[in-house]
Amino acid sequence: MSLLVEAAAITVGAIFLMHIGRLRQELEAERQKQAVLLSDLNALREVQKHHERRLDILFQSVSEAVIRVDRQGRVRAVNLQARKLFSIGEHLELPQPMLLLHRDTAWQQAYGEALAQLPEPATLPDIRIKGQVLAARLTPLGRDQALLLCVDMTRQAQLEEQRKTFLANLIHDLKTPLTAMLGWARTLQSHGHDEAIRQEAAAVLAMETKRINTLLDAMLTLDRIENEPFAGNIRCDAASIVRQQIEAMALRCRERRIRIEYEGEESLPLPLPGEDLARIASNLLDNALRHSPEKGTIVVRIDRAVDRGRIVIVDGGPGIPETQLERVTERFYRLDEARTRDDSGHGLGLAIVKALAQRAGGKLILANVAPHGLKAEVLLPLA
């Protein structure tokens, strides 16, 4: 019996050892499979990193800001433009939360909602940073990442704001004279038999009609400047045209006892149409007359500055606050009424001068002079 038990024990042991051997083989095979899978996974990760590096290098050449983010919204890579816009230092290690770049609460909420909707692309609210307006859009990049594209829309936003301001000011500038004309037209209906009222109504209607005509003429001039090609082969004599404009202002000068002194070149050829130069001189002289005190003096000088012709008009008015010097050349921009001597201007005169000068390759420079007054200087290429 003991021999049978011993034989059975030996058989069981052998079977057990055989199973142990098989398990070892299976475990070794499983380890080899895992090693292969791990190797493949590492290779895939390296391929993914390689593609990400290639994408990041590609995005460096894009002129717009590009930010690569993951599904959690963290910033994983940025191109050079984004680094500049969002002030991301070279020492900052990525990934970083988007909140570090842009702290607007409402925008962050919209950003989180867009991440939740991936892989659907989403348009985000504009990003306003450093005086720039960026149109932001989130686009999927594979399964676990996305691209935040930030397109600079600053110029378009400025144009839209200018359009709104332009329309508002235009409506205001037309409504004022039209209201006055309607009022006097109704007065004529009721009291047209009175000669004095008829004369006053006619004078006001003529004045307001002239005001509207001047405004429309200025607008047409701006439209012509923006849309007509500039003929650079045209010449005119600046000195002669400026003297003609001074003579045209003689009546207004006598009414307010203002003297205009002319000095400088007797002849100065400039490469722009005489009509444009006449408009420049007329608008600058009109601006000087409207802001000069009675019995004041306006100095007009025509000369050469190195390789440029120069038209300088200096008045004795109150000048312009330094903070507004840049803005007075904007369309319809006016100084406070307390600083002006009349409200006959339409806010387009200096804008037209600036546009005409730039169109001819020149520029308009405004500066206050001591103890009071404004110097308007137009620099234009010599013919």
C-alpha positions as CSV (number, residue, x, y, z in Angstrom):
1,M,0.0,0.0,0.0
2,S,2.8,2.4,0.9
3,L,4.2,1.8,-2.6
4,L,1.0,2.8,-4.2
5,V,0.7,6.0,-2.1
6,E,4.2,6.9,-2.9
7,A,3.6,6.3,-6.6
8,A,0.5,8.4,-6.5
9,A,2.3,11.2,-4.8
10,I,5.1,11.1,-7.4
11,T,2.5,11.2,-10.2
12,V,0.6,14.2,-8.6
13,G,3.9,16.0,-8.1
14,A,4.9,15.4,-11.7
15,I,1.5,16.7,-12.9
16,F,1.9,19.8,-10.6
17,L,5.3,20.5,-11.8
18,M,4.1,20.1,-15.4
19,H,1.3,22.7,-14.7
20,I,3.8,25.0,-13.0
21,G,6.0,24.8,-16.1
22,R,3.1,25.6,-18.3
23,L,2.1,28.6,-16.2
24,R,5.7,29.8,-16.3
25,Q,5.7,29.6,-20.0
26,E,2.3,31.3,-20.3
27,L,3.5,34.1,-17.9
28,E,6.7,34.5,-19.9
29,A,4.7,34.7,-23.1
30,E,2.4,37.2,-21.5
31,R,5.4,39.3,-20.3
32,Q,6.9,39.2,-23.9
33,K,3.5,40.3,-25.3
34,Q,3.4,43.2,-22.7
35,A,6.9,44.1,-23.5
36,V,6.0,44.2,-27.2
37,L,2.9,46.3,-26.5
38,L,4.8,48.6,-24.2
39,S,7.4,49.0,-26.9
40,D,4.7,49.7,-29.5
41,L,3.1,52.2,-27.1
42,N,6.4,54.0,-26.5
43,A,6.9,54.0,-30.3
44,L,3.4,55.5,-30.8
45,R,4.1,58.1,-28.1
46,E,7.4,59.0,-29.8
47,V,5.5,59.3,-33.1
48,Q,2.9,61.4,-31.5
49,K,5.5,63.7,-29.9
50,H,7.3,63.8,-33.3
51,H,4.1,64.9,-35.0
52,E,3.4,67.4,-32.2
53,R,6.9,68.9,-32.6
54,R,6.4,69.1,-36.4
55,L,3.0,70.8,-35.8
56,D,4.5,73.3,-33.3
57,I,7.4,74.1,-35.7
58,L,4.8,74.6,-38.5
59,F,2.8,76.9,-36.3
60,Q,5.8,79.1,-35.6
61,S,5.6,80.3,-39.1
62,V,2.0,81.3,-38.8
63,S,1.5,85.1,-38.4
64,E,-1.6,84.6,-36.1
65,A,-1.5,83.4,-32.5
66,V,-1.9,79.6,-32.3
67,I,-2.2,77.7,-29.0
68,R,-2.3,73.9,-28.6
69,V,-4.4,72.7,-25.7
70,D,-5.5,69.3,-24.3
71,R,-9.0,68.1,-23.4
72,Q,-8.6,69.6,-19.9
73,G,-8.0,73.0,-21.3
74,R,-4.3,73.2,-20.4
75,V,-1.9,75.0,-22.7
76,R,0.6,72.5,-24.1
77,A,2.3,74.6,-26.8
78,V,2.2,78.1,-28.2
79,N,3.7,79.8,-31.3
80,L,5.9,82.9,-31.2
81,Q,3.0,85.3,-31.9
82,A,0.9,83.8,-29.1
83,R,3.9,84.0,-26.8
84,K,4.3,87.8,-27.5
85,L,0.6,88.6,-27.2
86,F,0.0,86.7,-24.0
87,S,3.4,87.7,-22.5
88,I,4.5,84.1,-22.0
89,G,8.1,84.0,-20.9
90,E,10.6,81.5,-22.3
91,H,11.2,80.2,-18.8
92,L,7.6,79.1,-18.3
93,E,7.2,75.4,-18.5
94,L,4.2,73.9,-20.2
95,P,1.5,72.6,-19.8
96,Q,-0.1,75.5,-17.9
97,P,-3.8,76.3,-17.3
98,M,-5.4,78.7,-19.8
99,L,-6.3,81.0,-16.9
100,L,-2.6,81.9,-16.7
101,L,-2.9,83.5,-20.2
102,H,-6.3,85.1,-20.1
103,R,-8.2,85.8,-16.9
104,D,-11.5,87.0,-18.2
105,T,-14.2,85.1,-16.3
106,A,-16.9,85.2,-19.0
107,W,-14.4,84.1,-21.6
108,Q,-13.1,81.2,-19.4
109,Q,-16.7,80.0,-19.0
110,A,-17.2,79.9,-22.8
111,Y,-13.9,78.2,-23.2
112,G,-14.9,75.4,-20.8
113,E,-18.1,74.9,-22.6
114,A,-16.3,74.7,-26.0
115,L,-13.9,72.1,-24.6
116,A,-16.9,70.0,-23.4
117,Q,-18.3,70.0,-27.0
118,L,-15.1,68.7,-28.6
119,P,-14.7,67.3,-31.3
120,E,-17.2,69.9,-32.5
121,P,-15.4,73.2,-33.3
122,A,-16.6,76.3,-31.5
123,T,-16.3,80.0,-31.9
124,L,-15.4,81.8,-28.7
125,P,-15.9,85.4,-27.6
126,D,-13.3,87.9,-28.8
127,I,-10.1,88.2,-26.7
128,R,-9.2,91.8,-25.9
129,I,-5.6,92.1,-24.8
130,K,-2.9,94.9,-25.1
131,G,-5.3,97.0,-27.2
132,Q,-5.8,94.3,-29.7
133,V,-9.0,92.4,-30.6
134,L,-8.5,88.6,-31.3
135,A,-11.2,86.5,-32.9
136,A,-10.9,83.1,-31.1
137,R,-11.9,79.6,-32.5
138,L,-11.3,76.2,-31.0
139,T,-10.7,73.4,-33.5
140,P,-10.1,69.7,-32.6
141,L,-6.7,68.2,-33.1
142,G,-6.9,64.5,-33.0
143,R,-8.8,62.8,-30.1
144,D,-7.2,64.4,-27.1
145,Q,-6.1,67.9,-28.2
146,A,-7.4,71.0,-29.9
147,L,-6.0,74.2,-31.4
148,L,-7.0,77.7,-30.2
149,L,-6.7,80.0,-33.2
150,C,-6.6,83.7,-32.4
151,V,-7.0,85.9,-35.5
152,D,-6.1,89.6,-35.1
153,M,-9.3,91.6,-35.9
154,T,-8.1,94.9,-34.4
155,R,-8.3,96.8,-37.6
156,Q,-11.7,95.5,-38.5
157,A,-13.0,96.4,-35.0
158,Q,-11.6,99.9,-35.4
159,L,-13.2,100.3,-38.7
160,E,-16.6,99.1,-37.3
161,E,-16.3,101.6,-34.5
162,Q,-15.3,104.4,-36.9
163,R,-18.3,103.5,-39.0
164,K,-20.7,103.7,-36.1
165,T,-19.1,107.0,-35.0
166,F,-19.2,108.3,-38.5
167,L,-22.9,107.6,-38.9
168,A,-23.8,109.0,-35.5
169,N,-21.9,112.2,-36.2
170,L,-23.3,112.5,-39.8
171,I,-26.9,112.2,-38.5
172,H,-26.2,114.8,-35.9
173,D,-24.5,117.2,-38.3
174,L,-27.4,116.9,-40.8
175,K,-30.2,117.0,-38.2
176,T,-29.1,120.3,-36.7
177,P,-29.4,122.4,-39.9
178,L,-32.4,120.5,-41.2
179,T,-34.2,121.1,-37.9
180,A,-33.5,124.9,-38.2
181,M,-34.6,124.9,-41.8
182,L,-37.8,123.1,-41.0
183,G,-38.5,125.6,-38.2
184,W,-38.0,128.6,-40.4
185,A,-40.1,127.0,-43.1
186,R,-43.0,126.7,-40.7
187,T,-42.4,130.3,-39.5
188,L,-42.7,131.4,-43.1
189,Q,-46.0,129.5,-43.5
190,S,-47.4,131.4,-40.5
191,H,-45.8,134.8,-40.8
192,G,-44.7,135.0,-44.4
193,H,-46.5,138.4,-44.8
194,D,-43.9,140.0,-42.5
195,E,-41.0,141.4,-44.6
196,A,-38.5,141.3,-41.6
197,I,-39.3,137.6,-40.9
198,R,-39.0,136.7,-44.6
199,Q,-35.6,138.3,-44.8
200,E,-34.4,136.6,-41.6
201,A,-35.8,133.2,-42.7
202,A,-34.1,133.5,-46.1
203,A,-30.8,134.3,-44.5
204,V,-31.0,131.4,-42.1
205,L,-32.2,129.0,-44.8
206,A,-29.3,130.1,-47.1
207,M,-26.8,129.7,-44.3
208,E,-28.0,126.2,-43.3
209,T,-28.2,125.1,-46.9
210,K,-24.6,126.2,-47.4
211,R,-23.6,124.3,-44.2
212,I,-25.2,121.1,-45.5
213,N,-23.6,121.6,-48.9
214,T,-20.2,122.1,-47.3
215,L,-20.5,119.0,-45.3
216,L,-21.6,116.9,-48.3
217,D,-18.7,118.4,-50.4
218,A,-16.3,117.4,-47.6
219,M,-17.6,113.9,-47.6
220,L,-17.4,113.6,-51.3
221,T,-13.8,114.8,-51.1
222,L,-12.9,112.1,-48.6
223,D,-14.6,109.5,-50.8
224,R,-12.6,110.6,-53.8
225,I,-9.4,110.5,-51.8
226,E,-10.0,106.9,-50.7
227,N,-11.3,105.5,-54.0
228,E,-9.6,107.3,-56.9
229,P,-6.1,106.4,-57.9
230,F,-3.5,109.1,-57.3
231,A,-1.9,110.5,-60.4
232,G,1.7,111.2,-59.3
233,N,2.8,112.9,-62.5
234,I,0.7,116.1,-61.9
235,R,2.4,119.3,-60.8
236,C,1.2,122.5,-59.2
237,D,2.8,125.7,-57.8
238,A,2.1,125.6,-54.1
239,A,3.1,129.2,-53.5
240,S,0.7,130.6,-56.1
241,I,-2.2,128.4,-55.0
242,V,-1.8,129.3,-51.3
243,R,-1.7,133.0,-52.1
244,Q,-5.0,132.6,-54.0
245,Q,-6.6,131.0,-51.0
246,I,-5.4,133.8,-48.8
247,E,-7.1,136.3,-51.1
248,A,-10.3,134.2,-51.0
249,M,-10.3,134.7,-47.2
250,A,-9.9,138.4,-47.4
251,L,-13.5,139.3,-46.7
252,R,-13.7,137.0,-43.6
253,C,-10.4,138.5,-42.4
254,R,-11.7,142.1,-42.7
255,E,-14.9,141.2,-40.8
256,R,-12.9,140.1,-37.8
257,R,-9.9,142.4,-38.4
258,I,-7.5,139.5,-38.7
259,R,-4.3,139.9,-40.6
260,I,-2.6,137.1,-42.7
261,E,1.1,137.5,-43.2
262,Y,2.7,135.5,-46.1
263,E,6.4,134.7,-46.2
264,G,8.7,132.3,-48.0
265,E,9.1,131.0,-51.5
266,E,7.6,132.8,-54.6
267,S,7.3,129.5,-56.4
268,L,7.3,125.9,-55.1
269,P,6.4,123.0,-57.4
270,L,4.8,120.1,-55.7
271,P,3.6,116.7,-57.2
272,L,-0.1,116.8,-56.6
273,P,-3.2,118.3,-58.3
274,G,-3.8,122.0,-57.7
275,E,-7.3,121.1,-56.6
276,D,-5.9,119.0,-53.7
277,L,-3.4,121.7,-52.7
278,A,-6.1,124.3,-52.7
279,R,-8.2,122.1,-50.5
280,I,-5.3,121.7,-48.1
281,A,-4.6,125.4,-47.9
282,S,-8.3,126.3,-47.7
283,N,-9.0,123.9,-44.8
284,L,-6.0,125.0,-42.8
285,L,-6.7,128.7,-43.3
286,D,-10.4,128.1,-42.4
287,N,-9.3,126.3,-39.2
288,A,-6.9,129.1,-38.3
289,L,-9.5,131.8,-38.9
290,R,-12.2,130.1,-36.8
291,H,-9.9,129.7,-33.8
292,S,-8.1,133.1,-34.0
293,P,-9.1,136.0,-31.8
294,E,-10.2,139.3,-33.4
295,K,-7.4,141.6,-34.4
296,G,-5.2,138.5,-34.4
297,T,-2.5,137.5,-36.9
298,I,-2.1,134.3,-39.0
299,V,1.4,133.6,-40.4
300,V,1.6,131.5,-43.6
301,R,5.0,130.3,-44.7
302,I,6.0,128.3,-47.8
303,D,9.6,127.0,-47.9
304,R,11.7,123.9,-48.5
305,A,12.8,121.5,-45.8
306,V,15.7,119.3,-47.1
307,D,14.0,117.3,-49.9
308,R,10.4,118.4,-49.1
309,G,8.2,121.3,-49.6
310,R,6.6,122.8,-46.5
311,I,3.4,124.7,-45.9
312,V,3.2,126.2,-42.4
313,I,0.2,128.1,-41.0
314,V,0.4,129.5,-37.4
315,D,-2.6,131.1,-35.7
316,G,-2.9,132.9,-32.4
317,G,-5.8,130.9,-31.0
318,P,-6.1,128.9,-27.8
319,G,-4.3,125.9,-29.3
320,I,-5.3,122.2,-28.8
321,P,-4.9,120.2,-25.6
322,E,-1.9,117.9,-25.9
323,T,-4.1,114.9,-25.2
324,Q,-6.3,115.7,-28.2
325,L,-3.6,116.6,-30.8
326,E,-3.7,113.1,-32.3
327,R,-7.5,113.0,-32.4
328,V,-8.4,116.2,-34.1
329,T,-7.5,114.7,-37.5
330,E,-10.2,112.0,-37.0
331,R,-13.4,112.5,-38.9
332,F,-16.0,114.6,-37.2
333,Y,-13.9,115.0,-34.1
334,R,-14.3,118.4,-32.5
335,L,-12.8,120.1,-29.5
336,D,-15.0,121.2,-26.6
337,E,-17.3,124.1,-27.6
338,A,-15.8,126.2,-24.9
339,R,-12.4,126.0,-26.8
340,T,-13.8,127.1,-30.2
341,R,-14.9,130.5,-31.3
342,D,-17.8,129.2,-33.5
343,D,-19.5,125.9,-34.4
344,S,-19.4,126.3,-38.2
345,G,-16.8,123.6,-38.6
346,H,-18.0,120.1,-39.7
347,G,-15.1,118.2,-38.1
348,L,-13.7,117.0,-41.5
349,G,-11.3,119.8,-42.4
350,L,-8.2,118.4,-40.8
351,A,-9.1,114.8,-41.7
352,I,-9.2,115.9,-45.3
353,V,-5.8,117.7,-45.0
354,K,-4.2,114.6,-43.5
355,A,-5.7,112.3,-46.1
356,L,-4.6,114.5,-49.0
357,A,-1.1,114.9,-47.6
358,Q,-0.7,111.1,-47.0
359,R,-2.1,110.3,-50.5
360,A,0.7,112.5,-52.0
361,G,3.4,110.9,-49.9
362,G,3.5,113.6,-47.2
363,K,2.1,114.2,-43.8
364,L,0.4,116.7,-41.5
365,I,2.0,117.7,-38.2
366,L,0.1,119.7,-35.6
367,A,1.9,121.4,-32.6
368,N,1.0,124.0,-30.0
369,V,3.2,127.2,-30.0
370,A,4.1,129.4,-27.0
371,P,2.5,131.4,-25.5
372,H,-0.6,130.3,-27.4
373,G,-1.6,129.2,-30.9
374,L,-1.4,126.2,-33.2
375,K,1.1,125.4,-35.9
376,A,-0.1,123.2,-38.8
377,E,2.7,122.0,-40.9
378,V,2.2,120.0,-44.1
379,L,5.3,118.3,-45.6
380,L,5.1,117.1,-49.2
381,P,7.6,115.7,-51.7
382,L,9.2,118.2,-54.1
383,A,8.3,117.9,-57.7
